[in-house]
């Protein structure tokens, strides 16, 4: 995913394969120049990013705090205490509300103005991702659609396994990462220990922008490392509203905070002197990560996170298609679908396909082409989304996330375009590790059962496998983690009125095979061959030892590994 070298860099609207200035080109009509200029201006205002973390690092709380500071909500939804706890705007499923975790990604779009004195309104496209490892496939899809990521780390726990996996995905996609050390209002590790862990475990050089004044559990404010000023915060009731800030110079900060200020100043100066100052080129190259300390629950440091995203995160840029050709932002409209979701609003009972605009201008009602089928697709019902709230969108630009209503033909990884054909790389399915047969006992619910399975399959909630022996009445569900099965049965009950039951199967390994090998594999003990909805043939094997035996004794059989979660 290519990006401009800096936020202020001009957008290159020249032909992608121009060799030099001496190559003759056709004159560009003035009207086209104006359109390109307007488009480049709109793109420069946009920041599209995801929040990634281990479960319970405070991701959904931060998402809502960002919306609060952008003043698109007046009060944060998370309130202390189990009694009367309200769910956040980004967690809308009943299962999410009950468990207090995110199990599905959610798109939020809002405007943010850094300085009210000047016209610098930015469009923020924020995608809140599920943190739990069982839903890493959903997070992977989201990361194909963003230009930057905020990596959230718990101040007490440091880097955790799921955070490490998600960072590796960011590295694979070339996504620059901003690090936020959250929950500084609670006891935790020292800031230097946390930064040392980041550098040693993931090879990313942390470059602090805002350093904490006060140890973990005694969060007083932030030292602006580049300006040398002190930002002092005042708590609000339950952290439900924006925390007031007081800006002080270094002398006033020293007089007020004493040794705590001196310690913060010494630590930050030590890091900068050792080469851990911010460098925009190294950040965009994925070698360094700006660091901000904060507390999403108290709304401390949240404005600084937004300001940093606007100032440092790259705007949308060109993208390579499946053939390696570059699609510039000024090329005709194209978009990639990265998520399909139904059941967001029981009043509408519709299905949304979320697409990330890659190039050109989207206009509601325009007829586009579906790359995978070659068929026309009408975009009459197009929405921008804020959690479960929807607003009809008339126009959208590269970087924007748009929901297309009742787009039954679309699935994650599909491409839409106008003019010259383009198709973006497909999103791979992860290697499942858990398998279960799905059944419904009531014959009169069979039609609803089939419709529910088709719906959840098309969304990518689970992978659905079938073969002639089991038939359509008992499809096999394949999942990265067992919690995906819980989502399936919960949604089948609430959205389709079907009480389905799962029967775990004694398989733990899946391999891609072919039609010729499938015949022999079907004769083997501990092996069963299925067809996935996308047509792929998968051989399910009881365990890794059985797989090793097959690979050793029958080396001519096709048994190809699938993409593992986190790779």
N, C-alpha and C positions, 0 to 999 in steps of 0.2 A: 504494500500500500504506500504509494509515494506521496510525499508532502512537500510544501514549500520549505525553504531553508529557515525561514523565520516568519513571525506573524505579520511583519510589515512588508514581506517580499511581494513584489507584484506578481499577479497571476499570469503565467505564460500562455498566451492565446495563439502562439504561432503553430503551424502544422507540426505534428509529432515527429515527422521524419525529415524535416528540413535539414540539409547538410550544412549550409553556410549562407551568409548574406548574399552570395553571388548567384544562388539558385533563383531563377525567375519564378515569380508567383503572380497569380491573378490579383488585380486590385480588389480590395475588400470594400464593398458598398458602405457608404457612411451609415446607413440604417443598421447594418450588421454590426458595425463598430459600436454604435450606441447600445445595441442589445447586449453585446459582450461586456461593455463597460458596466452596464447596470447589473448584469449577472455576476461579474467579478466583485462588485460592491456588496451585493447580497451575500455572496459566499464568504467574503472577508468578515462579515458580522457573525458568522455561525461557528459554534463549537459543539461537536457531537462526541460524547464520551460515555463510558460505562463506569460504574462503581463496582469494584471487585473486592472480595474478602473471604475469610473463613467465616463459617456461621457464628453469629452472636458477637461479631466485631462492631456492630452498630451501623450496618450498611443502610438499612431502611430508615433508621433514625436520621442519619446524615442526609439521605435523599430528601426527606421532608424538611430538614433544617435548611438545606439549600433553597428549596421552594419558598420557605418562610422569609429568608433574607432577600429573595428576589421580589418579595411582597405580592406573591400570587396566592398565598393563603395568609390568614391573619393570626392563626394559632396552630402550633404543632399538634399532631394527633396523638403522639405518644405521651401519656401521662403516668407519672410514677404510681406504683401500687397496683396490685392485681385487680382489686375491686374497682370497677369503672374504667379499666384500661381501654382506651380507644385504639383502633387499628390505624396504621399510617395510610396515607393516600395511595401508596404504591403497593400495599398488601390488601387485595380485595377479595381473594378466595376465602371461603369459610374455614378451610383447613389452615390457611396462613394465619387467620385471626385467632384460631384456637391454639395453635402451636407457638405463635409469636415468631415465626420464621418465614422467609420468602421461599416459595416453591415454584415461582414462575417469574420470568422477566417482565418488566413493565416499562412502558415508554412515557416520559413526561416532557412536554415542550413548554417553555416559558421565556419571556423577555427579561433581560437583566441590564441595568444601567449602572456602570461603574461610578460615574460622576454626574450628578443631576444638573450641574452647571453647564455641561456641554452635551451635544447630541451624540452619544456613543452607545446607543441601545444595541445589545447583542441578543441573538436568538440562541437559547440553550436547548439542545436536544440531549436529554439525560436518560440513560437506560439503566434502571435498577435491576441487578441480576440476582438469581438465587445463589446463595452462598454454599448451600449443602452440596457435598460431593455427588450425591445421587442425581443431582440435576445439572451436572457439569456440561452435559451436551447442550442444554438450553443456553448456558453461559457462553459456550464456545460459539454458538450461532450469533449471539449478540456481538461478540468481539470481532466478527467479520464485518460489522456494520458501523464501527466507530473509528474515530481518528485519535483518540487518547483514552487513557484510563486513570482513575483514581484508585490507588491501592490502599485499602484501609487496614491498619494494623492495630490490634489491641495493645495498649501500653503495658499491660501486665503479662500478656501471653507471648508477645513478639510474633515472629513469623510462624505461621502454622501450615500444616500440609496442604490444605486446599489453596491457600494464598500462593504458595510456591508453585503449584500446578498452573494456576491461572496466570501467574507472571510469565511462566514459560510459554504459554499460548500468546501472550502479548509480545514476547520476544520473537516468536515465530512469525507473527503478522507485522512486525516492525512498528508496534504501537508504543509511543512514548508514555511513560508512567509518572504520575505525580503521587508521592507518598504522603499519606496523612496518618499521623500517630494519634489515635482516638482514645477517649476515656482518660485524659490526663487529670481529670478531677478525682480519679480514684488511685489508690496505691498501685505502683507498678515499678518497672525497671528504670534505671537511670537513662537519660537521653543518649549519652555516649554509648552505653551498652547496646541500645536498640539500633543505632546507626552502624555500629561495628558488626552486629548480626546481619544486617541487610547487606553490607559489603562482602562479608565472608561467605554467606550462604547462597546468594544469588548473583554475585559478581557485579552488582550495580552500585556505582559510587553515589552515596546520598549527599545532596548539597542543600543544607538548611536555609530556608528563606525566613521562617518565623520560628524563633527559639523560645522555649517555655521559661517563664520567670516563676520560680517556685517548683519544688519537687513534685513528682506524681502524687496526687492526693491533696496537694496544696497549690492549686492552679490559680495564679494571680493575674497573669496576662502574658503577652508575647513581646519579645524583642524583635523588631523589624531589622534583620541582619544587614540588609543593604542600606537602609536609611539611618540606622542607629537610634530610632525612636522606640518608645515604650507604649504599647497599647494595653491599657488596663480595663478589665471587664468587670461588670457588676451583675450579680446573679438576679434572675427574675423568678417568680413563683413557678416551681416545677419545670423551669426551662421552656415554658410554653410560648414565650414571646422573645423577640430579638433582644439579646443582652446589650445594654448600653455600653459604649466604648468611650474611653477618655485617652486622648493622645498627649503624651508627655515627652519632653526632650530628655537627653541622657542625665543631665544634672538633677532635674526634678524626679526622675525615676530612681536615681541613687539615693536621693534624700528620703524618698517614700519607702523603698523596698530594701535599702541597705545591702546586706551581704547576699541576699537572693539575686538582686540585680547584678552585683559584682560577679557572682558565679556564672550567671547566664552570659554576661559579656565576655568573660574569660574563655568559656567553653566555645562560644560561637567564633571568637577571634582565632582560637586555636585551630578550629576546623577550616576556616578560610585560609589561614596561613599554610595549612598542609595541602592546599589545592582543592578543597571542597567548596569552592565558591561556584555559583551558578554560571554555566556556559550554555547558551541556547543551542549551538550546533551539536554539542555533545548530548544534550537532552533529547533533541529530535533524532539523533542517531541511536538512541536507546542505550547510551553508556552511563548516563547519570540520571538522577531523579531528584527534583526539588522536594524538600521535606517541610511539612507544616504540622505543628502540634495543635491539638484542639480537643474540644469536648462537644460532640454532636448533641448530647442530651441537654447540656447547658447553653448551647448555641455560642460557645466560645471558639473563635477562630474560623467560623463558617464564612463570614464575608471575605476573609483572606483567601480561603480556598476558591471562591468564585472569582475574585480578582485575579488570582494566579492562573486559573483556567483561561480567562479572557486574554490575559497578557502573554501567556507562554504556550498554551496548547495550540497545535496547528489547526488552521481552518481546513475545510474539505479540499482534497486535491485529486489529481488524476488517479485512475485505477486501471490495472491490466485486466484484459479479458481472458477467456479460456485459452486463446491462442498466443497470449503474450503481447498483443497489441495494446497500446495505451489509449484509453478513452479520457479525453480532456474534459474538464468541467464545462467548457463552452461548446462541446459537441452536442448534437441533438439529444433529446431526453432519453435517459435510461435509468433503471433502478433495479435493485436486487431485493428479493423477499428474504427476510432472515427469520421471521417468526409468523406462525399462524395461531390464533387463539379464539376460542369460542367460550360462551358462558360468562363473559365479563359483565353482562347486564341482563338479568332475568326478564326485564321489561321488553327487551328487544329480541332476545333469542337469536342473535346473529353471530356471524363469524368474521373476524377481522384478520386480514393478511397485512402484516407490517412490512413496508418496503422502505429501504434507505435510498433516497434519490442520489444518483451518482453523477449524472451530467444533465445539462440543459434545464429547462423550466417545466415543471409539471403544472398542467392546467386541468382543473376538474372538468370531467366530461370528455376529455380528449380520448381518442381511440388509439390504443397502443397495440403492439404485437407481443404475444407470449412466446418467448424464444423456444421453449421446450416443445410446444405444439405447433407453432407457426400460425396460430389462430388469432384473430383480432380480439381485443379485450376492451370493454368500455368502462371508464372510470367515473361514472356518474356519482356514486356514493363514496366520497373520500373524506376522511376525518383526520384532524390532529387530536392527540389523546393526552389527557392529564390524569393518569391513574385510570379510573373508570369513566371520567367525564369526557364527553366528546364534543368537538366543535367542527362544523363543516369547513373544509379548507378549499379555497379557490385556487391558490397558487402555492407551489413549494419549490425550493431550490436545493442544489447539492448539499448534502449533510442533513437535510430534514427527514424526519420519520413520518410517514403517512400511513394511515390505516385504510385499507380498501374493504368495503363491507360486502359480505356474502360472496367472497372470491373463492368459490369452491374448486376452481381449477388450479389454484396456486398452492405451492408448498415451499418450505424453506429451501433456499438455494436457487429458486427460479428467477429468471430475468425478464423484465419488461422493457420495451424500447420503441422508438419511432425512427423513421428514416432508415439508414443503413443498419443491417443486422449486427447485434452484439450479444454475446452470451458470456456471463461471468462464471468463474470456476464454481462447481457445485460444492455444497457443504457436506463433508463426509459424515456418515453415521458412525458412532462409536462402537467399539466391541462390547456387546452385552455380556454380563457375567451372572445374571439371574434370569430364570425362566419359569414360567407358570402357564398352565392351561386355564383358559377363561371359559366359564360355563354359566348358563342361566337355566334354572329348573323349570320355570313357567313357560310352557309352549306359546301361550298367547302374548308373551313379551319378546318373542324371537325377532320380530321386525325391528322393534326398538333397540334390541340388543345389537343387531347387525349395524343399524344406523349409528349407534354409539361407538362401536368399534371402528367403523370407517372414519368417524369424526376425529376420534383421539389419535388414530393412526396418521391421518393427514396433518394433524398439528405437530406430530413428532413427539407426543407425550411418551410413547413407548414405540418399539418396533413390533410389528405384527407379522407372525410367521404362519404359514399354512402348508399342509401337504394332503394328499388324497386320503391317507389313512384316517386322519383326524377330522377332515372336512371343515366347512365353514362354521358348523355349530360349536366347534371347540378349537378356536384359534389359540396359538401359543404366543404369549407376550414375552418379549425380551427386553431387559432393562439394564442400565448401568448400575442402578442401586434399587433396593427393595422399596424405598419410599415412593418410587414412581408407580408401583402397583397400588399403593394406597390412594394416590391421586386418581388413578383410573377408576377404582371401585367407588370412591367418594363422588366423583363427577358423574358416573353412570347413574348413581342413585339420585343426586340432586337435579341434574339436568335432563335426564331421560326417564326417571322413575323405574330404573331397572336394578334389582338386587342381584348382582353377579357374584359368583364365588371363584376363588383362585385355588388351583391345585398345583403346588410346587413340583417342578420336575427335577430329576436327578442329573442335570447337566450343569457344567460350570465353565465350559470353553466353547467358543464359536469360531469357525473358520470359513472363509469363502471357498467355494469349490466350483466345479463345472459339471455339465450334464453327463459327460463321460465318466468322471470319477464318482458322481452321485450314485450310479448303479452299484458299484462295488462297495461304496461306503454304506449303502442301505442294507447290505448283508452282514455288516460287522456288529458285534455285540457292543453295547454302550454308545451307539451312534444313531442319530436320526437326522435326515435331511429335510430341509424346509425351503420354501420359496418366500422371500421377503416381498413386501408390496412393490418395491422398486424393481423387482425381477431378479434380484441377486439370489443365488443359491447358497444357503448356509448349512454347514454340517455342525450339529451340536454334538459335543463329545462329553462323556461323563466326567473326566478329570484330566489333568495334564499328563499323568502317567500313561493313560490310555492313548492320548494324542501322540506321546513320544513313541509308543509301540507302533502305531500306524505309520508314522513318519519313517521309522527305521525299517519296518518290514515291507512297506508298500511305498517306496520313494517316488514312484511314478504318479501317484495320486495327487491331485491339486488340493492343497490345504493352506491357503494364504491367510496370514494374520490380518485382522481388521485394525483400524485406528483405535488405539487405547486412549481412554480418558486422560487428559492432561498432556498428551504428546503433541 
